[in-house]
């Protein structure tokens, strides 16, 4: 999955 998708799923770790 893409980094922004992971950021959306993981509110704990906002990776933008």
C-alpha positions in Angstrom: 0.0 0.0 0.0 1.0 3.6 -0.5 2.4 5.8 2.3 -0.6 8.1 2.2 -3.0 5.2 2.4 -1.2 3.9 5.4 -1.4 7.4 6.9 -5.2 7.4 6.4 -5.5 4.0 8.1 -3.1 4.8 10.9 -4.2 7.9 12.6 -1.5 7.2 15.2 1.2 7.7 12.6 0.3 10.4 10.2 2.8 9.9 7.3 2.4 12.6 4.7 
